[in-house]
Amino acid sequence: PPVMLVELLFQAACVSLFLPGGQGRVYPGRKKPASFAVERRRVGPHVCFSGFGSGCCPGWMLAPGSGQCTLPLCSFGCGGGLCIAPNLCSCPDGEQGITCPEPPGTCGEYGCDLACNHGGCQEVARVCPLGFSMVETANGIRCTDIDECLSAACEGLCVNTEGGFVCECGPGMQLAADRHSCQDTDECLATPCQHRCKNSIGSYRCSCRPGYHLHGNRHSCV
């Protein structure tokens, strides 16, 4: 008898599910759309349900700021572009697709060299000429002149040149053999004075023999 009672109860339950006025209206499956709508309002769009609860629908993920499923997911990556919808990229060239092509390698105005070894080959930027350094600008990699005067040890004046530098000396001085130091120029070797010449550092002085005096031009004797 207990077995028969169980069978009767089971049949009654099954019949009530299909009766229009029966208790079938409380079947959890009939309530799902309403609870799904409530969940969508609470959590946001693109929320899907599974046997383990709710989560973001395929192609969407949680946005860090709001915690809602509003961030599209691009499985193949967009490179330099932007993921605007599930597996749809907006690329820098204005095109749209499931991914964006990699931009060409920028090796600068001096081009690329192909460096190969047993592990494979890779493009390597060519080195800049001596006296130039490689600098990244808004227009790409460029070789720019190094201002050697920032570190050059010129005794006199340093003049930066393209790819190098030059040391210069003041009046009455000349550049030494080391191209850095300055040494006095012996102006008296050019006989600027009519009678006598005495050299000094960076200058010289004229004088006259007894019985003469120096002219106003500081060179002639009267």
Residue frames as a rotation matrix with the C-alpha (Angstrom) as fourth column:
PRO 1
0.560 0.829 0.000 0.00
0.829 -0.560 0.000 0.00
0.000 0.000 -1.000 0.00
PRO 2
0.319 -0.459 -0.829 2.73
0.189 -0.827 0.530 2.55
-0.929 -0.325 -0.177 0.67
VAL 3
-0.733 -0.611 0.300 4.02
0.383 -0.006 0.924 2.00
-0.562 0.792 0.238 -2.88
MET 4
-0.185 0.761 0.622 0.59
0.957 -0.003 0.289 2.61
0.221 0.649 -0.728 -4.35
LEU 5
0.643 0.412 -0.646 0.26
0.621 -0.774 0.124 5.81
-0.448 -0.481 -0.753 -2.31
VAL 6
-0.228 -0.836 -0.500 3.54
0.133 -0.535 0.834 7.15
-0.965 0.124 0.233 -3.74
GLU 7
-0.770 -0.052 0.636 2.41
0.621 0.170 0.765 6.36
-0.147 0.984 -0.098 -7.29
LEU 8
0.254 0.955 0.154 -0.90
0.962 -0.266 0.067 8.14
0.105 0.132 -0.986 -6.74
LEU 9
0.502 -0.155 -0.851 0.81
0.342 -0.868 0.359 11.24
-0.795 -0.471 -0.383 -5.36
PHE 10
-0.596 -0.803 -0.025 3.23
0.228 -0.198 0.953 11.30
-0.770 0.562 0.301 -8.33
GLN 11
-0.507 0.480 0.716 0.36
0.850 0.140 0.508 11.07
0.144 0.866 -0.479 -10.83
ALA 12
0.567 0.753 -0.335 -1.55
0.806 -0.591 0.037 13.83
-0.170 -0.292 -0.941 -9.05
ALA 13
0.108 -0.626 -0.772 1.51
0.183 -0.751 0.634 16.08
-0.977 -0.209 0.033 -9.16
CYS 14
-0.810 -0.442 0.385 1.97
0.412 0.038 0.910 15.45
-0.417 0.896 0.152 -12.88
VAL 15
-0.087 0.872 0.481 -1.70
0.971 -0.032 0.235 16.17
0.220 0.488 -0.844 -13.64
SER 16
0.581 0.346 -0.737 -1.61
0.613 -0.781 0.117 19.41
-0.535 -0.520 -0.666 -11.67
LEU 17
-0.444 -0.823 -0.354 1.28
0.284 -0.504 0.815 20.69
-0.850 0.262 0.458 -13.84
PHE 18
-0.928 0.045 0.371 -0.88
0.368 -0.054 0.928 20.55
0.062 0.998 0.033 -16.97
LEU 19
0.041 0.992 -0.116 -4.18
0.999 -0.042 -0.007 21.72
-0.012 -0.116 -0.993 -15.54
PRO 20
-0.112 -0.082 0.990 -4.96
0.444 -0.896 -0.024 25.35
0.889 0.437 0.137 -16.41
GLY 21
0.486 0.372 0.791 -6.23
-0.447 -0.672 0.591 26.18
0.751 -0.640 -0.160 -12.93
GLY 22
0.775 -0.195 -0.601 -3.95
0.509 0.756 0.411 23.82
0.375 -0.624 0.685 -11.07
GLN 23
0.783 -0.533 -0.321 -0.80
0.085 -0.419 0.904 24.45
-0.616 -0.735 -0.283 -9.11
GLY 24
0.363 -0.677 0.640 1.31
0.927 0.330 -0.176 24.31
-0.092 0.657 0.748 -12.27
ARG 25
0.764 -0.021 0.645 1.53
0.220 -0.931 -0.291 28.11
0.607 0.364 -0.706 -12.19
VAL 26
0.816 -0.494 0.300 4.02
-0.516 -0.391 0.762 27.91
-0.259 -0.777 -0.574 -9.32
TYR 27
0.753 -0.589 0.294 6.40
0.641 0.759 -0.120 25.70
-0.153 0.278 0.948 -11.32
PRO 28
0.225 -0.726 -0.650 9.84
0.260 -0.598 0.758 27.35
-0.939 -0.340 0.054 -11.05
GLY 29
-0.559 -0.479 0.677 10.33
0.740 0.078 0.667 27.14
-0.373 0.874 0.311 -14.82
ARG 30
0.233 0.747 0.623 7.38
0.896 -0.414 0.161 29.47
0.378 0.520 -0.766 -15.38
LYS 31
0.869 0.098 -0.485 8.81
0.373 -0.774 0.512 32.09
-0.325 -0.626 -0.709 -13.04
LYS 32
0.037 -0.993 0.108 12.23
0.862 0.087 0.500 32.26
-0.506 0.075 0.860 -14.71
PRO 33
-0.072 -0.101 0.992 11.50
0.805 -0.594 -0.002 35.08
0.589 0.798 0.124 -17.22
ALA 34
0.833 0.436 0.342 10.32
0.160 -0.780 0.605 37.40
0.530 -0.449 -0.719 -14.45
SER 35
0.766 -0.597 -0.239 13.36
0.280 -0.024 0.960 36.74
-0.579 -0.802 0.149 -12.25
PHE 36
-0.042 -0.795 0.605 15.65
0.984 0.072 0.162 37.12
-0.172 0.602 0.780 -15.31
ALA 37
0.300 0.237 0.924 14.21
0.540 -0.841 0.040 40.57
0.787 0.486 -0.380 -16.03
VAL 38
0.998 0.057 0.031 14.73
0.002 -0.509 0.861 41.63
0.065 -0.859 -0.508 -12.41
GLU 39
0.442 -0.897 0.019 18.31
0.612 0.317 0.724 40.36
-0.655 -0.308 0.689 -12.52
ARG 40
-0.024 -0.434 0.900 18.99
0.952 -0.285 -0.112 42.28
0.305 0.855 0.420 -15.73
ARG 41
0.661 0.325 0.677 17.77
0.173 -0.943 0.284 45.51
0.730 -0.070 -0.680 -14.17
ARG 42
0.965 -0.262 -0.027 19.92
-0.011 -0.144 0.990 44.94
-0.263 -0.954 -0.142 -11.11
VAL 43
0.258 -0.934 0.247 23.15
0.496 0.348 0.795 43.83
-0.829 -0.083 0.553 -12.75
GLY 44
-0.141 -0.305 -0.942 22.99
-0.600 -0.730 0.327 45.39
-0.787 0.611 -0.080 -16.22
PRO 45
0.681 0.441 -0.585 22.82
-0.725 0.295 -0.622 44.16
-0.102 0.848 0.520 -19.83
HIS 46
0.166 -0.609 -0.775 24.54
-0.641 0.531 -0.555 41.12
0.750 0.589 -0.302 -21.32
VAL 47
-0.465 -0.235 0.854 23.86
-0.839 0.426 -0.339 38.89
-0.285 -0.874 -0.395 -18.27
CYS 48
-0.042 0.407 -0.913 23.24
-0.604 0.717 0.347 35.19
0.796 0.566 0.216 -18.95
PHE 49
0.307 0.232 0.923 22.05
-0.905 0.373 0.207 32.37
-0.296 -0.898 0.325 -16.71
SER 50
-0.301 -0.360 -0.883 23.45
-0.534 0.831 -0.157 28.89
0.790 0.424 -0.442 -16.48
GLY 51
0.451 0.476 -0.755 22.96
0.268 0.734 0.624 25.98
0.851 -0.483 0.204 -14.14
PHE 52
-0.168 -0.628 -0.760 25.44
0.952 0.097 -0.290 27.60
0.256 -0.772 0.582 -11.75
GLY 53
0.127 0.267 -0.955 23.87
0.602 -0.786 -0.139 31.08
-0.788 -0.558 -0.261 -11.57
SER 54
0.954 0.286 0.093 24.22
0.257 -0.614 -0.746 34.26
-0.156 0.735 -0.659 -13.59
GLY 55
-0.048 -0.986 -0.162 27.30
0.500 -0.165 0.850 35.64
-0.865 -0.040 0.501 -15.38
CYS 56
-0.134 -0.068 -0.989 28.39
-0.617 -0.775 0.137 37.70
-0.775 0.629 0.062 -18.38
CYS 57
0.861 0.466 0.204 27.20
-0.090 0.534 -0.841 36.44
-0.501 0.706 0.501 -21.74
PRO 58
0.180 -0.820 0.544 29.86
0.824 0.428 0.372 35.13
-0.538 0.381 0.752 -24.16
GLY 59
-0.008 -0.281 0.960 31.74
0.833 -0.533 -0.149 38.03
0.554 0.798 0.238 -25.73
TRP 60
0.463 0.203 0.863 31.28
-0.205 -0.922 0.327 40.33
0.862 -0.329 -0.386 -22.74
MET 61
-0.203 -0.515 -0.833 33.13
0.792 0.414 -0.449 40.87
0.576 -0.750 0.324 -19.50
LEU 62
0.563 0.448 -0.695 32.79
0.812 -0.456 0.363 42.97
-0.154 -0.769 -0.621 -16.37
ALA 63
0.365 -0.412 0.835 33.74
0.199 -0.841 -0.502 46.62
0.910 0.350 -0.225 -16.71
PRO 64
-0.470 -0.657 -0.590 36.21
0.692 0.141 -0.708 47.50
0.548 -0.741 0.388 -13.89
GLY 65
-0.902 0.055 0.429 34.42
-0.222 -0.910 -0.350 50.72
0.371 -0.411 0.833 -12.91
SER 66
-0.178 0.956 0.233 30.75
-0.930 -0.241 0.279 49.70
0.323 -0.167 0.932 -12.82
GLY 67
-0.736 -0.124 0.665 31.07
-0.415 0.859 -0.299 45.94
-0.535 -0.496 -0.684 -12.35
GLN 68
0.398 0.915 0.068 28.49
-0.409 0.243 -0.880 45.42
-0.821 0.323 0.471 -15.11
CYS 69
-0.093 -0.384 0.918 28.82
0.588 0.723 0.362 43.21
-0.804 0.574 0.159 -18.18
THR 70
0.844 0.433 -0.318 29.35
0.068 -0.674 -0.736 46.10
-0.532 0.599 -0.598 -20.60
LEU 71
0.059 -0.905 -0.421 32.95
-0.728 -0.328 0.602 45.57
-0.683 0.271 -0.678 -21.74
PRO 72
0.875 0.286 -0.390 33.21
-0.482 0.576 -0.660 43.76
0.036 0.766 0.642 -25.11
LEU 73
0.255 -0.769 0.586 35.71
-0.252 0.532 0.808 40.95
-0.934 -0.353 -0.058 -25.47
CYS 74
0.686 -0.143 -0.713 37.84
-0.716 0.037 -0.697 40.47
0.126 0.989 -0.077 -28.61
SER 75
0.888 -0.246 0.389 39.34
0.034 0.878 0.477 37.00
-0.459 -0.411 0.788 -28.49
PHE 76
0.557 -0.686 0.467 41.99
0.815 0.345 -0.465 37.69
0.158 0.640 0.752 -31.13
GLY 77
-0.106 -0.589 -0.801 43.14
0.661 -0.644 0.386 41.06
-0.743 -0.488 0.458 -29.74
CYS 78
0.851 0.489 0.190 42.91
0.481 -0.583 -0.655 44.40
-0.210 0.649 -0.731 -31.53
GLY 79
-0.044 -0.939 0.342 46.61
0.962 -0.132 -0.237 45.38
0.268 0.319 0.909 -31.61
GLY 80
-0.927 -0.348 -0.137 46.68
0.369 -0.910 -0.188 49.16
-0.059 -0.225 0.973 -31.90
GLY 81
-0.513 0.810 0.284 42.88
-0.056 -0.362 0.930 49.29
0.857 0.461 0.231 -32.37
LEU 82
-0.720 0.392 0.573 39.89
-0.684 -0.260 -0.682 49.35
-0.118 -0.883 0.455 -30.02
CYS 83
-0.868 0.485 -0.109 37.47
0.469 0.871 0.143 46.52
0.164 0.073 -0.984 -29.17
ILE 84
-0.799 0.591 0.109 34.00
-0.591 -0.806 0.036 48.00
0.109 -0.036 0.993 -29.82
ALA 85
0.435 0.897 0.079 31.83
-0.900 0.429 0.076 44.83
0.035 -0.104 0.994 -29.77
PRO 86
0.430 -0.283 0.857 32.38
-0.246 0.877 0.413 41.07
-0.869 -0.388 0.307 -29.25
ASN 87
-0.096 -0.637 0.765 35.17
0.637 0.551 0.539 40.13
-0.765 0.539 0.352 -31.69
LEU 88
0.605 0.236 0.761 34.84
0.748 -0.497 -0.440 43.42
0.274 0.835 -0.478 -33.56
CYS 89
-0.098 -0.766 -0.635 37.80
0.787 -0.450 0.422 45.80
-0.609 -0.459 0.647 -33.63
SER 90
0.974 0.215 0.065 37.98
0.215 -0.806 -0.552 49.39
-0.066 0.552 -0.831 -34.79
CYS 91
0.271 -0.954 0.124 41.45
0.942 0.290 0.171 49.79
-0.199 0.070 0.977 -36.31
PRO 92
-0.130 -0.415 -0.900 43.63
0.309 -0.880 0.361 52.94
-0.942 -0.231 0.243 -36.62
ASP 93
-0.959 -0.271 0.081 43.24
0.148 -0.236 0.960 52.87
-0.241 0.933 0.266 -40.42
GLY 94
-0.515 0.834 -0.197 39.45
-0.830 -0.543 -0.128 53.24
-0.213 0.098 0.972 -40.05
GLU 95
-0.325 0.365 -0.873 38.70
-0.452 0.751 0.482 49.61
0.831 0.551 -0.079 -40.94
GLN 96
0.093 0.394 0.915 36.77
-0.969 0.245 -0.007 47.18
-0.227 -0.886 0.404 -38.74
GLY 97
0.128 -0.066 -0.990 37.37
-0.477 0.871 -0.119 43.46
0.870 0.487 0.080 -38.31
ILE 98
0.884 0.228 -0.409 37.91
0.176 0.647 0.742 40.62
0.434 -0.727 0.531 -35.86
THR 99
0.379 -0.802 -0.463 41.49
0.731 -0.047 0.680 41.88
-0.567 -0.596 0.568 -35.35
CYS 100
0.919 -0.153 -0.365 43.78
-0.298 -0.874 -0.384 44.67
-0.260 0.461 -0.848 -36.51
PRO 101
0.684 -0.730 -0.012 46.99
0.482 0.465 -0.743 44.16
0.547 0.502 0.670 -38.54
GLU 102
0.392 -0.649 -0.652 50.21
0.748 -0.188 0.637 44.83
-0.536 -0.737 0.412 -36.72
PRO 103
0.925 -0.103 -0.365 51.72
-0.246 -0.895 -0.372 48.22
-0.288 0.434 -0.853 -37.64
PRO 104
0.680 -0.732 -0.046 54.95
0.326 0.358 -0.875 48.05
0.656 0.580 0.482 -39.68
GLY 105
0.442 -0.597 -0.669 58.09
0.855 0.054 0.516 48.19
-0.272 -0.800 0.534 -37.56
THR 106
0.960 -0.137 0.243 59.57
-0.053 -0.944 -0.324 51.67
0.274 0.299 -0.914 -37.31
CYS 107
0.425 -0.887 -0.183 63.32
0.895 0.381 0.233 51.57
-0.137 -0.262 0.955 -37.60
GLY 108
0.345 -0.277 -0.897 63.72
0.165 -0.923 0.348 55.28
-0.924 -0.267 -0.273 -38.29
GLU 109
0.787 0.002 -0.617 65.25
-0.518 -0.541 -0.662 57.15
-0.336 0.841 -0.424 -41.17
TYR 110
-0.220 -0.957 -0.191 68.31
-0.955 0.172 0.242 54.86
-0.198 0.235 -0.951 -41.24
GLY 111
0.220 0.421 -0.880 66.23
-0.725 0.674 0.141 51.72
0.653 0.607 0.453 -41.91
CYS 112
0.713 0.130 0.689 66.58
-0.600 0.621 0.504 48.21
-0.362 -0.773 0.521 -40.52
ASP 113
-0.412 -0.774 -0.481 69.22
-0.846 0.521 -0.115 45.52
0.340 0.359 -0.869 -40.52
LEU 114
0.723 0.620 -0.307 68.28
-0.492 0.773 0.401 41.85
0.485 -0.139 0.863 -40.31
ALA 115
-0.313 -0.814 0.490 70.20
-0.943 0.205 -0.262 40.23
0.113 -0.544 -0.831 -37.45
CYS 116
0.638 0.528 -0.560 70.15
-0.525 0.831 0.186 36.43
0.564 0.175 0.807 -37.67
ASN 117
-0.446 -0.737 0.507 71.39
-0.894 0.395 -0.212 33.72
-0.044 -0.548 -0.835 -35.35
HIS 118
-0.949 0.037 -0.314 70.60
-0.020 0.984 0.178 30.09
0.315 0.176 -0.933 -34.68
GLY 119
-0.650 0.739 -0.180 67.38
0.438 0.170 -0.883 31.09
-0.622 -0.652 -0.434 -32.92
GLY 120
0.345 0.795 0.499 65.98
0.905 -0.140 -0.403 33.00
-0.250 0.590 -0.768 -35.90
CYS 121
-0.609 -0.509 0.608 66.05
0.696 -0.711 0.102 36.49
0.380 0.486 0.787 -37.41
GLN 122
0.356 0.721 -0.594 64.83
0.848 -0.517 -0.120 39.85
-0.394 -0.461 -0.795 -36.22
GLU 123
0.388 -0.141 0.911 64.82
0.558 -0.751 -0.353 43.40
0.734 0.645 -0.212 -37.55
VAL 124
0.171 -0.438 -0.883 67.26
0.894 -0.307 0.326 45.65
-0.413 -0.845 0.339 -35.71
ALA 125
0.978 0.196 -0.078 67.43
0.158 -0.926 -0.343 49.41
-0.139 0.323 -0.936 -36.11
ARG 126
0.311 -0.905 0.292 70.63
0.699 0.010 -0.715 50.61
0.644 0.426 0.635 -37.70
VAL 127
0.119 -0.347 -0.930 72.92
0.890 -0.378 0.255 52.55
-0.440 -0.858 0.264 -35.38
CYS 128
0.972 0.221 -0.083 73.24
0.179 -0.920 -0.349 56.30
-0.153 0.324 -0.934 -35.78
PRO 129
0.428 -0.860 0.278 76.44
0.362 -0.118 -0.925 57.86
0.828 0.497 0.261 -37.14
LEU 130
-0.239 -0.634 -0.735 79.15
0.959 -0.037 -0.279 58.93
0.150 -0.772 0.618 -34.73
GLY 131
-0.988 -0.144 -0.054 78.14
0.153 -0.957 -0.246 62.10
-0.016 -0.251 0.968 -32.92
PHE 132
-0.370 0.928 0.035 74.42
-0.680 -0.297 0.670 61.35
0.633 0.224 0.741 -33.23
SER 133
-0.923 0.174 0.344 72.01
-0.159 0.641 -0.751 59.65
-0.351 -0.748 -0.564 -30.85
MET 134
-0.681 0.730 -0.061 68.74
0.329 0.379 0.865 57.85
0.655 0.569 -0.498 -31.57
VAL 135
-0.900 0.434 -0.039 65.73
-0.205 -0.502 -0.840 59.72
-0.384 -0.748 0.541 -30.20
GLU 136
-0.514 0.812 0.276 62.03
0.858 0.489 0.160 58.77
-0.005 0.319 -0.948 -30.36
THR 137
-0.934 0.238 -0.265 59.94
-0.233 -0.971 -0.052 61.66
-0.269 0.013 0.963 -31.69
ALA 138
-0.036 0.999 0.035 56.30
-0.390 0.018 -0.920 62.10
-0.920 -0.047 0.389 -32.68
ASN 139
0.523 0.182 -0.832 57.33
-0.848 0.020 -0.529 61.21
-0.080 0.983 0.164 -36.25
GLY 140
0.920 -0.192 -0.342 59.21
0.116 0.966 -0.231 58.06
0.375 0.173 0.911 -35.28
ILE 141
0.572 -0.791 -0.220 62.81
0.567 0.187 0.803 57.26
-0.594 -0.583 0.555 -34.44
ARG 142
0.911 -0.309 0.272 65.33
0.019 -0.629 -0.777 59.88
0.411 0.713 -0.568 -35.54
CYS 143
0.145 -0.935 -0.324 69.09
0.985 0.168 -0.044 60.36
0.095 -0.313 0.945 -35.28
THR 144
0.935 0.199 0.294 69.75
0.170 -0.978 0.122 63.74
0.312 -0.065 -0.948 -33.67
ASP 145
0.127 -0.957 0.260 73.03
0.056 -0.254 -0.965 65.55
0.990 0.137 0.021 -33.19
ILE 146
0.486 -0.091 -0.869 74.69
0.861 0.217 0.459 65.19
0.147 -0.972 0.184 -29.78
ASP 147
0.781 -0.240 0.576 75.71
-0.227 -0.969 -0.096 68.51
0.582 -0.056 -0.811 -28.22
GLU 148
0.324 -0.748 -0.580 79.26
0.719 0.592 -0.363 67.55
0.615 -0.300 0.730 -27.24
CYS 149
-0.337 -0.479 0.810 79.77
-0.077 -0.844 -0.531 70.99
0.938 -0.242 0.247 -25.70
LEU 150
0.666 0.625 0.406 77.73
-0.496 -0.036 0.868 69.80
0.557 -0.780 0.286 -22.70
SER 151
0.935 -0.336 0.112 80.62
0.140 0.640 0.756 67.52
-0.326 -0.691 0.645 -21.76
ALA 152
0.555 -0.770 0.315 83.58
0.553 0.058 -0.831 68.75
0.622 0.636 0.458 -23.85
ALA 153
0.529 -0.477 -0.702 86.67
0.665 -0.281 0.692 70.04
-0.527 -0.833 0.168 -21.98
CYS 154
0.315 -0.395 0.863 87.47
0.682 -0.539 -0.495 73.11
0.660 0.744 0.099 -24.05
GLU 155
-0.398 -0.520 -0.756 89.73
0.888 -0.424 -0.176 75.61
-0.229 -0.741 0.631 -22.31
GLY 156
-0.972 0.081 -0.223 88.23
-0.131 -0.966 0.223 78.42
-0.197 0.246 0.949 -24.38
LEU 157
-0.159 0.962 -0.222 84.95
-0.855 -0.247 -0.457 78.54
-0.494 0.117 0.861 -26.28
CYS 158
-0.729 0.021 0.684 83.20
0.210 0.958 0.194 75.34
-0.652 0.285 -0.703 -27.42
VAL 159
-0.315 0.617 -0.721 81.27
-0.900 -0.436 0.020 75.42
-0.301 0.655 0.693 -30.71
ASN 160
-0.111 0.358 0.927 78.94
-0.016 0.932 -0.361 72.48
-0.994 -0.055 -0.098 -31.38
THR 161
-0.524 -0.056 -0.850 78.98
-0.838 -0.147 0.526 71.17
-0.155 0.988 0.030 -34.94
GLU 162
0.601 0.772 -0.207 76.93
-0.799 0.589 -0.121 68.48
0.029 0.238 0.971 -36.71
GLY 163
0.838 -0.234 -0.494 78.45
0.134 0.964 -0.228 65.23
0.529 0.125 0.839 -35.51
GLY 164
-0.002 -0.904 -0.428 81.17
0.888 0.195 -0.416 66.86
0.459 -0.381 0.802 -33.42
PHE 165
0.907 0.211 -0.365 82.51
0.368 -0.819 0.441 70.04
-0.206 -0.534 -0.820 -31.80
VAL 166
0.173 -0.858 0.483 85.31
0.612 -0.291 -0.736 72.59
0.772 0.423 0.474 -32.16
CYS 167
0.395 -0.161 -0.905 87.24
0.813 -0.397 0.426 74.45
-0.428 -0.903 -0.025 -29.45
GLU 168
0.387 -0.267 0.883 88.04
0.519 -0.728 -0.448 78.10
0.762 0.632 -0.143 -30.08
CYS 169
-0.159 -0.542 -0.825 90.29
0.972 -0.231 -0.035 80.52
-0.172 -0.808 0.564 -28.21
GLY 170
0.736 0.497 -0.461 89.92
0.490 -0.860 -0.145 84.23
-0.468 -0.119 -0.876 -27.53
PRO 171
0.894 -0.394 0.214 91.93
-0.100 -0.640 -0.762 87.14
0.438 0.660 -0.611 -29.04
GLY 172
0.232 -0.917 0.326 95.69
-0.925 -0.311 -0.218 86.77
0.301 -0.251 -0.920 -28.66
MET 173
-0.151 -0.234 0.960 95.38
-0.594 0.798 0.101 83.05
-0.790 -0.555 -0.260 -27.96
GLN 174
-0.133 0.080 -0.988 95.61
-0.923 0.352 0.153 80.06
0.360 0.933 0.027 -30.25
LEU 175
0.840 0.514 0.173 94.46
-0.542 0.800 0.257 76.45
-0.006 -0.310 0.951 -30.10
ALA 176
-0.106 -0.908 0.406 97.16
-0.820 0.311 0.480 74.05
-0.562 -0.282 -0.778 -28.92
ALA 177
-0.679 -0.288 -0.675 98.06
-0.673 0.611 0.416 70.81
0.293 0.737 -0.609 -30.68
ASP 178
-0.938 0.333 0.100 95.67
0.236 0.821 -0.521 68.83
-0.255 -0.465 -0.848 -28.47
ARG 179
-0.651 0.680 0.338 92.77
0.213 -0.265 0.941 70.81
0.729 0.684 0.028 -30.04
HIS 180
0.341 0.773 -0.535 91.36
0.788 0.075 0.611 71.51
0.512 -0.630 -0.584 -26.55
SER 181
0.170 -0.384 -0.907 93.82
0.821 -0.454 0.346 73.80
-0.545 -0.804 0.239 -24.78
CYS 182
0.907 0.072 0.415 94.57
0.290 -0.822 -0.491 77.44
0.306 0.565 -0.766 -25.55
GLN 183
0.118 -0.915 -0.386 98.07
0.910 -0.056 0.411 78.94
-0.398 -0.400 0.826 -25.66
ASP 184
0.382 -0.002 -0.924 99.37
0.044 -0.999 0.020 82.44
-0.923 -0.049 -0.381 -26.06
THR 185
0.701 -0.173 0.692 100.04
0.707 0.041 -0.706 83.74
0.094 0.984 0.151 -29.56
ASP 186
-0.106 -0.811 -0.576 103.38
0.638 -0.500 0.586 85.55
-0.763 -0.305 0.570 -29.85
GLU 187
0.828 0.550 0.106 102.20
0.448 -0.537 -0.714 88.58
-0.336 0.639 -0.692 -31.78
CYS 188
0.446 -0.728 -0.521 105.76
-0.439 -0.685 0.582 89.98
-0.780 -0.031 -0.625 -31.88
LEU 189
-0.286 -0.539 0.793 106.70
0.421 0.673 0.609 87.34
-0.861 0.507 0.035 -34.48
ALA 190
0.337 0.497 0.800 104.61
0.940 -0.125 -0.319 89.32
-0.059 0.859 -0.509 -36.97
THR 191
-0.681 -0.722 -0.125 106.68
0.726 -0.688 0.018 92.50
-0.099 -0.079 0.992 -36.14
PRO 192
0.364 0.885 0.291 103.72
0.886 -0.425 0.185 94.78
0.287 0.190 -0.939 -35.43
CYS 193
0.736 -0.118 -0.666 105.94
0.341 -0.785 0.516 97.40
-0.584 -0.608 -0.538 -33.72
GLN 194
0.900 -0.431 0.067 108.30
-0.180 -0.506 -0.844 99.86
0.398 0.747 -0.533 -35.48
HIS 195
0.011 -0.950 0.313 111.10
-0.847 -0.175 -0.502 99.45
0.531 -0.260 -0.807 -32.88
ARG 196
-0.913 -0.402 0.071 110.64
-0.359 0.707 -0.609 97.05
0.194 -0.582 -0.790 -30.02
CYS 197
0.134 0.958 -0.255 107.89
-0.604 0.283 0.745 94.50
0.786 0.054 0.616 -29.19
LYS 198
-0.858 -0.321 0.400 107.25
-0.512 0.473 -0.717 92.77
0.041 -0.821 -0.570 -25.89
ASN 199
-0.357 0.733 -0.579 104.88
-0.090 0.590 0.802 89.84
0.930 0.338 -0.144 -25.90
SER 200
-0.736 0.227 0.638 102.37
-0.657 -0.013 -0.754 89.26
-0.163 -0.974 0.159 -23.09
ILE 201
-0.805 0.473 0.357 99.64
0.415 0.880 -0.230 86.67
-0.423 -0.037 -0.905 -22.41
GLY 202
0.109 0.942 0.317 96.97
0.894 0.047 -0.446 87.36
-0.435 0.332 -0.837 -24.95
SER 203
0.973 0.217 -0.077 98.51
0.171 -0.903 -0.393 90.64
-0.155 0.369 -0.916 -26.11
TYR 204
0.053 -0.983 0.177 101.74
0.984 0.021 -0.179 92.57
0.172 0.183 0.968 -26.78
ARG 205
0.792 0.140 -0.594 103.26
0.330 -0.917 0.225 96.01
-0.513 -0.375 -0.772 -26.16
CYS 206
0.479 -0.615 0.626 105.39
0.685 -0.183 -0.705 98.28
0.548 0.767 0.334 -28.36
SER 207
0.674 -0.351 -0.650 108.24
0.331 -0.643 0.691 100.56
-0.661 -0.681 -0.317 -27.15
CYS 208
0.925 -0.315 0.213 110.82
0.058 -0.435 -0.898 102.81
0.376 0.843 -0.384 -28.77
ARG 209
0.114 -0.968 -0.226 114.63
0.905 0.195 -0.379 103.23
0.410 -0.161 0.898 -28.69
PRO 210
0.002 -0.174 -0.985 116.15
0.730 -0.672 0.120 106.14
-0.683 -0.720 0.125 -26.69
GLY 211
-0.848 -0.289 -0.445 115.45
0.008 -0.845 0.535 109.51
-0.530 0.450 0.718 -28.29
TYR 212
-0.731 0.675 -0.100 112.03
-0.115 0.023 0.993 108.41
0.673 0.737 0.061 -29.65
HIS 213
-0.709 0.588 0.390 108.61
-0.439 0.066 -0.896 108.37
-0.553 -0.806 0.211 -28.16
LEU 214
-0.730 0.479 0.488 105.63
0.594 0.797 0.106 106.13
-0.338 0.367 -0.867 -28.98
HIS 215
-0.878 0.465 0.112 103.12
-0.243 -0.636 0.733 107.58
0.412 0.616 0.671 -31.39
GLY 216
-0.402 0.825 0.397 99.45
-0.849 -0.174 -0.498 107.78
-0.342 -0.537 0.771 -30.49
ASN 217
0.355 0.558 -0.750 98.77
-0.800 0.597 0.065 104.74
0.484 0.577 0.658 -32.62
ARG 218
0.586 -0.173 0.791 100.78
-0.647 0.488 0.586 102.70
-0.487 -0.856 0.174 -30.03
HIS 219
0.796 -0.310 0.520 102.91
0.473 0.855 -0.214 101.13
-0.378 0.416 0.827 -32.78
SER 220
0.543 -0.572 0.615 105.01
0.504 -0.363 -0.784 103.82
0.672 0.735 0.091 -34.47
CYS 221
0.190 -0.576 -0.795 107.97
0.874 -0.270 0.405 105.71
-0.447 -0.771 0.452 -32.99
VAL 222
0.831 0.112 0.545 108.50
0.366 -0.848 -0.384 109.50
0.419 0.519 -0.745 -33.43
